[in-house]
Amino acid sequence: MPLSGGWLLERPVPGGSGSDLMGPYPLFTCPNWPGLPADLANLNDGVVSVVLVADPLAGLEEQDLERVFPDRLVPFKRHYVCDLDQPASLPTHHRRHIRRASRSVEVEVCAEPVRHLDDWSRLYAGLAARHGLSGIRAFSAVAFRRQLELPGLIALRAQRGGDTVGMALWLEDAPNAYYHLAAYSQEGYEVSASYALFAVALDRLRELGVRWVDLGGAAGAGCADDGLVRFKRGWSGEERTAYLCGRVVDRAAYSLLAEGHTTGWFPAYRDDDRDMA
């Protein structure tokens, strides 16, 4: 997307000719949002639709997104956001677990994240098995290697007795940063390694000139007030809405493909994808 500087992924449409475009997982962001309408207006022939989840740190109002995505705009998730310019005010529960973890683990900011690919892959494989992750959320070894080599990726690991018991990945693009993924061994869970990793990560991001940190929302498409949500909420000072945005590019082709699909999914002809959301 040359004017906005963002990227979209192209996919062949099921059961038809042409293609459609989706934003990267889990968020679409770009350095020049005002250029996005022209990018979408200039899409190549054969593109049927575009769908993405807009970055909640972009500072866009709902009406701004509605003008660009007139065919589908719905709140997707509430994201927990941390303003590093404000003094931290952690709940008692979080402070207690930080103290506990600091007695049990040492946290390292990895100088070369890709050197820890094996540790990360092992930990994430355990996470995927516990939660039955599949599809795009399961990732591959190649995907993880490329992620760990990305400029701006920050990896932290928690060690205990020489073993890596937890790792967390962040993406820094000052003044914003995004929590990406974390995984822990059973021992890591037992010693509250996640609290030590997050405390050190936020300090490191502050040193790099980051102000706004998006911690994400609930797992999957859910909004449950579960342990993960309470963990993220404890670090954050506010919430922002991440919107799912859809735009039909070729209306004739879209109507043909969407015929008989009535689930409310966008694009309608990909309603089988809802099981992987």
C-alpha positions as CSV (number, residue, x, y, z in Angstrom):
1,M,0.0,0.0,0.0
2,P,2.4,2.7,-1.3
3,L,0.6,5.8,0.0
4,S,-0.2,4.6,3.5
5,G,2.9,2.5,3.9
6,G,0.8,-0.4,5.2
7,W,0.6,-4.0,4.1
8,L,-2.2,-6.3,3.2
9,L,-2.2,-10.1,2.5
10,E,-3.7,-11.3,-0.8
11,R,-5.7,-14.6,-0.9
12,P,-7.6,-16.4,-3.7
13,V,-11.3,-16.2,-3.0
14,P,-12.9,-19.6,-2.4
15,G,-15.1,-21.0,-5.2
16,G,-14.4,-18.1,-7.6
17,S,-11.9,-16.1,-9.5
18,G,-10.1,-13.1,-8.2
19,S,-8.7,-12.4,-4.8
20,D,-9.4,-10.6,-1.6
21,L,-7.2,-8.8,0.9
22,M,-6.8,-9.2,4.7
23,G,-4.8,-7.2,7.2
24,P,-1.9,-8.9,9.0
25,Y,-2.6,-10.8,12.2
26,P,-3.5,-9.5,14.6
27,L,-3.6,-5.7,13.7
28,F,-3.3,-3.5,10.7
29,T,-1.2,-0.4,11.2
30,C,0.6,2.1,8.9
31,P,2.7,5.2,9.1
32,N,0.4,7.4,7.0
33,W,-3.3,6.7,7.7
34,P,-4.5,9.6,5.5
35,G,-3.1,7.7,2.5
36,L,-5.1,4.6,3.1
37,P,-8.4,5.7,1.3
38,A,-6.4,6.4,-1.9
39,D,-4.6,3.1,-1.6
40,L,-7.9,1.2,-1.4
41,A,-9.4,3.2,-4.2
42,N,-6.4,2.2,-6.4
43,L,-6.6,-1.5,-5.9
44,N,-6.0,-3.8,-8.8
45,D,-8.8,-5.3,-10.8
46,G,-9.9,-8.7,-9.5
47,V,-9.9,-7.7,-5.8
48,V,-13.3,-8.5,-4.3
49,S,-13.0,-7.2,-0.7
50,V,-10.7,-6.0,2.1
51,V,-11.0,-6.9,5.8
52,L,-8.7,-5.9,8.7
53,V,-8.6,-5.0,12.4
54,A,-7.5,-1.4,12.8
55,D,-4.7,-0.5,15.2
56,P,-6.4,1.1,18.3
57,L,-3.3,3.2,18.9
58,A,-3.8,5.0,15.6
59,G,-6.0,7.7,17.2
60,L,-8.8,7.3,14.6
61,E,-12.4,8.0,15.5
62,E,-15.2,5.6,14.5
63,Q,-16.5,8.0,11.9
64,D,-13.0,8.2,10.3
65,L,-13.0,4.4,9.8
66,E,-16.6,4.4,8.6
67,R,-15.7,6.6,5.7
68,V,-13.0,4.3,4.6
69,F,-14.8,1.0,5.4
70,P,-18.5,1.7,4.7
71,D,-19.5,-2.0,4.3
72,R,-18.5,-3.3,7.7
73,L,-17.4,-1.6,10.9
74,V,-18.0,-3.3,14.2
75,P,-16.2,-3.2,17.6
76,F,-14.0,-6.4,17.6
77,K,-12.3,-6.2,21.0
78,R,-11.5,-4.0,23.9
79,H,-7.7,-3.6,24.1
80,Y,-5.9,-2.7,27.3
81,V,-3.6,0.3,26.9
82,C,-0.7,1.5,29.1
83,D,0.5,5.2,29.1
84,L,4.1,5.0,30.2
85,D,4.2,8.8,30.8
86,Q,1.9,8.2,33.7
87,P,3.1,6.9,37.1
88,A,2.4,3.2,37.4
89,S,-0.5,2.3,39.8
90,L,-0.5,-1.5,39.9
91,P,-3.1,-3.4,41.9
92,T,-1.9,-5.2,45.1
93,H,-2.3,-8.6,43.3
94,H,0.2,-7.6,40.6
95,R,2.7,-6.1,43.1
96,R,2.7,-9.2,45.1
97,H,3.3,-11.4,42.1
98,I,6.1,-9.2,40.9
99,R,7.9,-9.5,44.3
100,R,7.4,-13.3,44.2
101,A,8.7,-13.6,40.7
102,S,11.8,-11.4,41.4
103,R,12.8,-13.9,44.1
104,S,12.6,-16.8,41.6
105,V,13.7,-15.7,38.2
106,E,16.2,-13.5,36.4
107,V,14.9,-11.6,33.4
108,E,17.1,-10.9,30.4
109,V,16.4,-8.5,27.5
110,C,17.7,-10.7,24.6
111,A,20.4,-9.0,22.6
112,E,19.8,-11.3,19.6
113,P,16.2,-12.7,19.9
114,V,16.7,-15.3,17.1
115,R,19.4,-17.0,19.1
116,H,16.6,-18.1,21.5
117,L,14.3,-19.6,18.8
118,D,14.6,-23.1,20.2
119,D,13.5,-22.0,23.7
120,W,10.7,-19.9,22.3
121,S,9.5,-22.7,20.0
122,R,9.5,-25.2,22.9
123,L,7.5,-22.9,25.2
124,Y,5.0,-21.9,22.5
125,A,4.4,-25.5,21.5
126,G,3.3,-26.1,25.1
127,L,1.0,-23.2,24.9
128,A,-0.5,-24.3,21.6
129,A,-1.1,-27.8,22.9
130,R,-2.8,-26.5,26.1
131,H,-5.2,-24.2,24.2
132,G,-5.6,-26.3,21.0
133,L,-4.3,-23.5,18.8
134,S,-4.4,-24.1,15.1
135,G,-4.3,-22.1,11.8
136,I,-2.7,-18.7,11.8
137,R,-2.5,-18.6,15.6
138,A,-0.3,-21.7,15.7
139,F,2.4,-20.1,13.6
140,S,5.3,-22.1,12.1
141,A,9.0,-22.4,12.8
142,V,9.7,-20.3,9.7
143,A,7.2,-17.6,10.9
144,F,8.8,-17.4,14.3
145,R,12.3,-17.2,12.9
146,R,11.2,-14.3,10.7
147,Q,9.4,-12.6,13.6
148,L,12.5,-12.9,15.9
149,E,14.6,-11.2,13.2
150,L,12.2,-8.3,12.8
151,P,13.6,-4.8,13.4
152,G,11.8,-3.5,16.5
153,L,11.1,-6.9,18.0
154,I,12.0,-7.1,21.7
155,A,12.3,-10.5,23.3
156,L,12.6,-11.0,27.0
157,R,13.2,-14.3,28.8
158,A,12.9,-15.4,32.4
159,Q,15.5,-17.9,33.6
160,R,15.5,-20.1,36.7
161,G,18.4,-22.4,37.5
162,G,19.8,-21.9,34.0
163,D,16.6,-22.9,32.3
164,T,14.3,-20.6,30.3
165,V,10.9,-20.8,32.0
166,G,9.2,-18.0,30.1
167,M,9.5,-15.6,27.2
168,A,7.6,-12.6,26.0
169,L,7.7,-10.8,22.6
170,W,7.0,-7.1,22.0
171,L,7.1,-4.9,18.9
172,E,8.4,-1.4,19.3
173,D,7.7,1.5,17.0
174,A,8.1,4.5,19.2
175,P,6.0,6.2,20.4
176,N,3.9,3.0,20.3
177,A,4.6,-0.6,21.2
178,Y,2.6,-3.8,21.1
179,Y,2.6,-6.8,23.2
180,H,2.7,-9.8,20.8
181,L,3.0,-13.2,22.5
182,A,4.3,-14.9,25.6
183,A,4.7,-18.5,26.6
184,Y,5.7,-20.2,29.8
185,S,6.7,-23.7,31.1
186,Q,4.8,-25.1,34.0
187,E,7.5,-24.0,36.3
188,G,7.2,-20.5,34.8
189,Y,3.6,-20.4,35.7
190,E,4.3,-21.6,39.2
191,V,6.8,-18.8,40.0
192,S,4.7,-16.0,38.3
193,A,7.4,-15.4,35.6
194,S,4.9,-13.4,33.5
195,Y,4.8,-10.6,36.1
196,A,8.6,-10.2,36.1
197,L,8.7,-10.2,32.3
198,F,6.1,-7.5,32.0
199,A,7.6,-5.3,34.7
200,V,11.0,-5.4,33.0
201,A,9.5,-5.0,29.5
202,L,7.6,-1.9,30.3
203,D,10.7,-0.3,31.9
204,R,12.7,-1.2,28.8
205,L,10.0,0.3,26.4
206,R,10.0,3.5,28.5
207,E,13.8,3.7,28.0
208,L,13.3,3.4,24.3
209,G,10.9,6.4,24.1
210,V,7.7,4.5,24.0
211,R,4.6,6.2,25.5
212,W,1.6,4.0,24.4
213,V,1.6,0.3,24.8
214,D,-1.2,-1.9,23.5
215,L,-1.4,-5.0,25.6
216,G,-4.2,-6.6,23.4
217,G,-7.5,-7.9,24.6
218,A,-9.1,-11.2,25.5
219,A,-8.0,-14.4,23.8
220,G,-9.6,-15.3,20.5
221,A,-12.8,-13.5,19.7
222,G,-14.0,-13.7,23.3
223,C,-14.6,-11.0,25.9
224,A,-14.6,-13.1,29.0
225,D,-13.3,-11.6,32.2
226,D,-10.8,-14.4,32.6
227,G,-7.3,-14.6,34.1
228,L,-5.7,-13.2,31.0
229,V,-8.0,-10.2,30.9
230,R,-7.4,-9.5,34.6
231,F,-3.7,-9.8,34.1
232,K,-3.7,-7.2,31.2
233,R,-6.1,-4.9,32.9
234,G,-3.8,-4.7,36.0
235,W,-1.0,-3.2,33.9
236,S,-3.2,-0.8,31.9
237,G,-4.7,2.6,32.6
238,E,-7.3,2.7,29.9
239,E,-9.1,0.7,27.2
240,R,-9.6,1.3,23.5
241,T,-11.7,-0.4,20.9
242,A,-10.2,-2.3,18.1
243,Y,-12.6,-2.2,15.1
244,L,-13.1,-4.9,12.5
245,C,-13.3,-3.1,9.2
246,G,-14.6,-4.3,5.8
247,R,-14.8,-2.8,2.4
248,V,-16.4,-4.3,-0.7
249,V,-14.3,-3.5,-3.8
250,D,-16.1,-5.5,-6.6
251,R,-19.8,-5.5,-5.6
252,A,-21.0,-7.8,-8.5
253,A,-18.4,-10.4,-7.6
254,Y,-19.0,-10.1,-3.9
255,S,-22.8,-10.6,-4.3
256,L,-22.3,-13.8,-6.3
257,L,-19.8,-15.2,-3.8
258,A,-21.9,-14.2,-0.8
259,E,-25.1,-15.7,-2.0
260,G,-26.5,-18.1,0.6
261,H,-24.1,-17.0,3.4
262,T,-26.1,-15.3,6.1
263,T,-24.0,-15.5,9.3
264,G,-23.0,-11.9,9.4
265,W,-19.4,-12.7,8.9
266,F,-17.3,-10.4,6.7
267,P,-16.5,-11.2,4.0
268,A,-19.7,-13.3,4.0
269,Y,-18.3,-15.9,1.6
270,R,-15.5,-16.7,4.2
271,D,-17.9,-17.6,7.0
272,D,-16.1,-20.9,7.5
273,D,-13.2,-18.8,8.9
274,R,-15.2,-17.9,12.0
275,D,-14.0,-21.1,13.6
276,M,-10.4,-19.9,13.5
277,A,-11.1,-16.4,14.8
